[in-house]
């Protein structure tokens, strides 16, 4: 029995050692790279300083290198560390942080690990621009314009979704990635590249044009359009059109210039609605007086 207990205790100790070994990543002087999204640019590399911090070990596999051979290590512009030639094969890729901070789409040398990671994240909406670089819209007008187009596309999608005759147009919107219309501030690396080469602008404009063809020829859709409250122009107004002002309370749309010149910051439709509600809540005697005065 004592021998059996001793063997069981040794077995438990061995299992605990295995568990601790599985939790520990690497050694005291090295740990393998993690699958993390790096949002900030690295400072210009200093080989001797970085390798000293890395204890002259490859950031990918942990292989030790002597100072005499340190020049053979290669710098990964994504991880900001040096790696051996086995872990770094001089593959080129755009760097997310450089796009976010400097709108730089040039390709830089990255490690094999970083190349695979960037490739995996390429189409995922991981970048919320206001949180990562609030000045990017102001500095890059092309990105700000595409954000406005995405907002327009959202309005078109909501309008088309309410029409039971727009089957084809609804199918086109179902093929669009959800984040494009749900949140105009969420971007993927693929979206940034599409903005830079103008393919996003063309795609959004084509989709809006196809949707407008349906809207202009659909009885249900034209019945939900607006006429300007101020100039009374017979030309119908929709929310996604340019230079259109929409009331945040009642949803009425009017020409922005007409609204700015005549509204005084007050929506005429809201005033009419409030007047009707006030009239309905008034006592019958007062209501008759108001009706008689309006008739006269």
C-alpha positions as CSV (number, residue, x, y, z in Angstrom):
1,X,0.0,0.0,0.0
2,X,2.7,2.6,0.9
3,X,4.4,1.8,-2.5
4,X,1.1,2.2,-4.3
5,X,0.4,5.6,-2.6
6,X,4.0,6.7,-3.4
7,X,3.4,5.9,-7.1
8,X,0.1,7.8,-7.1
9,X,1.7,10.8,-5.6
10,X,4.5,10.8,-8.2
11,X,1.8,10.5,-10.9
12,X,0.0,13.5,-9.5
13,X,3.2,15.5,-9.4
14,X,4.0,14.6,-12.9
15,X,0.5,15.7,-14.1
16,X,0.9,19.0,-12.3
17,X,4.3,19.6,-13.9
18,X,2.7,18.9,-17.3
19,X,-0.1,21.4,-16.6
20,X,2.4,24.0,-15.6
21,X,4.5,23.4,-18.7
22,X,1.4,23.8,-20.9
23,X,0.5,27.1,-19.3
24,X,4.0,28.5,-19.6
25,X,4.7,30.0,-23.0
26,X,8.4,29.8,-24.0
27,X,11.1,30.5,-21.4
28,X,12.2,33.3,-19.1
29,X,13.9,35.1,-22.0
30,X,11.6,34.2,-24.9
31,X,7.9,33.8,-25.7
32,X,6.3,33.0,-29.1
33,X,4.4,35.9,-30.7
34,X,0.7,36.2,-29.9
35,X,-2.1,36.6,-32.4
36,X,-2.8,40.2,-31.6
37,X,-3.9,43.3,-33.6
38,X,-1.3,46.0,-33.3
39,X,-2.9,49.5,-33.8
40,X,0.2,51.7,-33.2
41,X,3.2,52.3,-35.4
42,X,6.6,51.1,-34.1
43,X,9.5,53.6,-33.8
44,X,12.4,53.3,-36.3
45,X,14.2,50.0,-35.5
46,X,17.5,50.0,-33.7
47,X,19.0,46.5,-34.2
48,X,21.3,46.4,-31.2
49,X,18.8,47.8,-28.8
50,X,15.9,45.5,-29.9
51,X,18.1,42.4,-30.0
52,X,19.3,43.2,-26.5
53,X,15.7,43.4,-25.3
54,X,15.1,40.1,-27.1
55,X,18.1,38.5,-25.4
56,X,19.6,37.9,-28.9
57,X,16.8,35.4,-29.6
58,X,14.5,35.1,-32.6
59,X,11.0,36.5,-31.7
60,X,9.5,33.7,-33.7
61,X,11.2,30.5,-32.6
62,X,13.5,31.6,-29.8
63,X,16.7,30.6,-31.6
64,X,19.8,32.3,-30.0
65,X,22.2,34.2,-32.2
66,X,25.7,35.5,-31.4
67,X,26.4,39.2,-31.8
68,X,28.7,38.4,-34.7
69,X,25.8,37.0,-36.7
70,X,23.1,39.4,-35.6
71,X,23.0,41.2,-39.0
72,X,21.4,38.1,-40.5
73,X,18.2,38.6,-38.4
74,X,15.4,40.4,-40.2
75,X,13.0,43.1,-38.9
76,X,9.3,42.5,-38.9
77,X,7.4,45.8,-39.5
78,X,4.2,44.4,-37.9
79,X,5.6,42.8,-34.7
80,X,8.4,45.4,-34.3
81,X,10.9,42.6,-33.6
82,X,13.8,40.8,-35.2
83,X,13.5,37.2,-36.4
84,X,15.7,34.6,-38.0
85,X,15.6,33.8,-41.7
86,X,13.5,30.7,-41.0
87,X,10.7,32.7,-39.4
88,X,11.1,35.8,-41.7
89,X,11.2,35.1,-45.4
90,X,10.9,38.8,-46.5
91,X,7.2,38.6,-47.4
92,X,5.6,41.9,-48.1
93,X,2.3,43.3,-46.7
94,X,0.6,46.6,-45.9
95,X,0.7,47.3,-42.2
96,X,-2.7,48.1,-40.4
97,X,-1.1,50.6,-38.0
98,X,0.6,52.6,-40.9
99,X,-2.8,52.8,-42.7
100,X,-4.6,54.0,-39.6
101,X,-1.9,56.5,-38.5
102,X,-0.4,57.7,-41.7
103,X,-2.7,56.5,-44.5
104,X,0.4,54.6,-45.8
105,X,-0.5,51.6,-48.1
106,X,3.1,50.7,-49.0
107,X,4.1,47.1,-48.4
108,X,6.8,46.3,-45.8
109,X,8.7,43.2,-45.0
110,X,7.0,41.1,-42.3
111,X,7.6,37.7,-40.7
112,X,5.7,34.6,-41.9
113,X,3.7,34.6,-38.7
114,X,2.6,38.3,-39.2
115,X,1.9,37.7,-42.9
116,X,-0.5,34.9,-42.1
117,X,-2.2,37.0,-39.3
118,X,-2.7,40.0,-41.5
119,X,-4.1,37.7,-44.2
120,X,-6.6,36.2,-41.8
121,X,-7.8,39.6,-40.5
122,X,-7.9,41.2,-44.0
123,X,-11.7,41.1,-44.4
124,X,-12.8,41.4,-40.8
125,X,-14.1,44.9,-39.6
126,X,-11.7,45.3,-36.7
127,X,-10.9,49.0,-36.9
128,X,-13.2,51.6,-35.3
129,X,-11.6,54.8,-36.7
130,X,-13.0,57.4,-34.1
131,X,-11.4,55.3,-31.3
132,X,-8.1,54.6,-33.1
133,X,-7.4,57.9,-34.9
134,X,-10.1,60.5,-34.5
135,X,-8.2,62.9,-36.9
136,X,-8.1,60.4,-39.8
137,X,-11.4,61.6,-41.3
138,X,-10.2,65.2,-41.2
139,X,-6.8,64.4,-42.7
140,X,-8.1,62.0,-45.4
141,X,-11.1,63.6,-47.1
142,X,-11.4,60.5,-49.4
143,X,-12.1,58.4,-46.3
144,X,-14.6,60.9,-45.0
145,X,-16.4,60.9,-48.3
146,X,-16.7,57.1,-48.3
147,X,-18.1,57.3,-44.8
148,X,-20.8,59.6,-46.0
149,X,-21.6,57.3,-48.9
150,X,-21.9,54.4,-46.5
151,X,-24.3,56.4,-44.5
152,X,-26.3,57.1,-47.6
153,X,-26.2,53.4,-48.5
154,X,-27.6,52.6,-45.0
155,X,-30.6,54.9,-45.6
156,X,-31.2,53.3,-49.0
157,X,-31.1,49.8,-47.5
158,X,-33.6,50.7,-44.8
159,X,-35.9,52.2,-47.4
160,X,-35.6,49.2,-49.8
161,X,-36.1,46.8,-46.9
162,X,-39.6,48.1,-46.3
163,X,-40.8,47.5,-49.8
164,X,-42.3,44.1,-50.6
165,X,-41.7,44.6,-54.3
166,X,-38.0,45.2,-54.1
167,X,-37.0,41.5,-54.1
168,X,-34.0,41.9,-56.4
169,X,-32.7,45.0,-54.7
170,X,-33.0,43.3,-51.2
171,X,-30.9,40.4,-52.5
172,X,-28.2,42.8,-53.6
173,X,-28.1,44.3,-50.2
174,X,-27.9,40.9,-48.6
175,X,-24.6,40.3,-50.5
176,X,-23.1,43.4,-48.9
177,X,-21.0,42.8,-45.7
178,X,-23.2,43.8,-42.8
179,X,-20.8,46.3,-41.2
180,X,-20.8,48.4,-44.4
181,X,-24.4,49.5,-43.8
182,X,-24.7,48.9,-40.0
183,X,-21.8,51.1,-38.8
184,X,-20.0,53.5,-41.1
185,X,-17.1,53.9,-38.6
186,X,-16.1,50.2,-38.7
187,X,-13.5,49.3,-41.3
188,X,-11.5,46.3,-42.4
189,X,-8.2,46.4,-44.1
190,X,-10.0,45.4,-47.3
191,X,-12.3,48.4,-46.9
192,X,-9.3,50.8,-46.6
193,X,-7.8,49.3,-49.8
194,X,-11.1,49.7,-51.6
195,X,-11.3,53.3,-50.5
196,X,-7.7,54.0,-51.7
197,X,-8.3,52.5,-55.2
198,X,-11.8,54.0,-55.6
199,X,-13.6,50.6,-55.9
200,X,-15.8,51.2,-52.9
201,X,-17.0,54.5,-54.3
202,X,-18.0,52.8,-57.6
203,X,-19.7,49.8,-55.8
204,X,-21.8,52.1,-53.6
205,X,-22.8,54.4,-56.4
206,X,-23.8,51.5,-58.6
207,X,-25.9,50.0,-55.8
208,X,-27.6,53.3,-55.0
209,X,-28.3,53.9,-58.7
210,X,-30.0,50.5,-59.1
211,X,-32.0,51.1,-56.0
212,X,-33.2,54.5,-57.2
213,X,-34.4,52.9,-60.4
214,X,-36.7,50.7,-58.4
215,X,-37.8,53.6,-56.1
216,X,-38.6,55.9,-58.9
217,X,-40.8,53.3,-60.6
218,X,-42.5,51.8,-57.5
219,X,-45.9,53.1,-56.3
220,X,-45.1,52.1,-52.7
221,X,-41.7,53.8,-52.6
222,X,-42.8,57.0,-54.2
223,X,-45.7,57.1,-51.7
224,X,-43.2,57.3,-48.9
225,X,-41.2,60.2,-50.4
226,X,-41.3,63.8,-49.2
227,X,-42.1,67.1,-50.7
228,X,-40.1,70.1,-49.5
229,X,-42.1,71.9,-46.7
230,X,-40.8,75.3,-47.8
231,X,-40.5,75.6,-51.6
232,X,-43.3,73.1,-52.3
233,X,-41.4,71.8,-55.4
234,X,-43.1,68.8,-57.0
235,X,-39.8,66.9,-57.1
236,X,-39.8,64.1,-54.6
237,X,-37.1,64.1,-51.8
238,X,-35.5,61.0,-50.2
239,X,-33.3,60.9,-47.1
240,X,-30.2,59.6,-48.8
241,X,-30.0,62.4,-51.3
242,X,-27.4,65.2,-51.0
243,X,-28.3,68.5,-49.5
244,X,-31.4,67.2,-47.8
245,X,-32.3,68.1,-44.2
246,X,-34.2,65.5,-42.1
247,X,-36.0,66.4,-38.9
248,X,-34.8,64.2,-36.1
249,X,-38.3,64.1,-34.5
250,X,-40.9,63.5,-37.2
251,X,-38.5,62.4,-40.0
252,X,-39.7,64.9,-42.6
253,X,-37.2,65.8,-45.3
254,X,-36.7,69.1,-47.1
255,X,-34.0,70.9,-49.1
256,X,-31.2,71.9,-46.9
257,X,-31.0,75.4,-48.4
258,X,-34.8,75.9,-48.0
259,X,-34.7,74.7,-44.4
260,X,-31.7,76.9,-43.5
261,X,-33.3,80.0,-45.0
262,X,-36.9,79.6,-43.8
263,X,-37.2,77.3,-40.8
264,X,-35.6,79.3,-38.1
265,X,-34.6,75.9,-36.6
266,X,-38.3,74.8,-36.3
267,X,-39.8,72.0,-38.3
268,X,-43.2,73.0,-39.9
269,X,-44.5,69.5,-39.9
270,X,-43.7,69.1,-36.1
271,X,-45.6,72.4,-35.5
272,X,-48.6,71.1,-37.4
273,X,-48.5,67.8,-35.4
274,X,-48.2,69.7,-32.1
275,X,-51.1,71.9,-33.1
276,X,-53.4,69.0,-33.9
277,X,-52.5,67.2,-30.6
278,X,-53.1,70.5,-28.7
279,X,-56.5,70.9,-30.4
280,X,-57.6,67.3,-29.6
281,X,-56.7,67.7,-26.0
282,X,-58.5,71.0,-25.7
283,X,-62.1,71.2,-24.1
284,X,-65.0,70.8,-26.6
285,X,-66.1,74.4,-26.2
286,X,-62.6,75.8,-26.9
287,X,-62.3,73.4,-29.8
288,X,-65.5,74.8,-31.4
289,X,-64.2,78.4,-30.9
290,X,-61.0,77.5,-32.7
291,X,-62.8,75.8,-35.5
292,X,-65.1,78.8,-36.0
293,X,-62.3,81.2,-36.0
294,X,-60.4,79.1,-38.6
295,X,-63.6,78.9,-40.7
296,X,-64.1,82.7,-40.6
